[in-house]
Amino acid sequence: MAKATGDNLDRYYTPPQLASAVLAWVGRWVSDRWDSTGEETRERLSMIEPASGDGAFMDAASAAGWEVRGGCDLDPRSEEHTSEL
């Protein structure tokens, strides 16, 4: 994982491939438990990212068809990936 330097926030960014793999696993786990086809569940999946950083999980969720409801981060440089919740 890439570590940003230059301040005391100790930021680590998730690689996009890892974010996609984690969300694919979550989607399968949810589908296996609540929907026999997976299609209806996928349409209902949504997320709020509590540490949006560079937006890897939000981008992966959007690409997977999830509703991305917003994100937040302590780092003001992450503003492009944050929103009012």
Secondary structure, 3 states (H helix, E strand, C coil): CEECCCCCCCCEECCHHHHHHHHHHHHHHHHHHHCCCCHHHHHHCEEEECCCCCCHHHHHHHHCCCEEEEECCCCHHHHHHCCCC
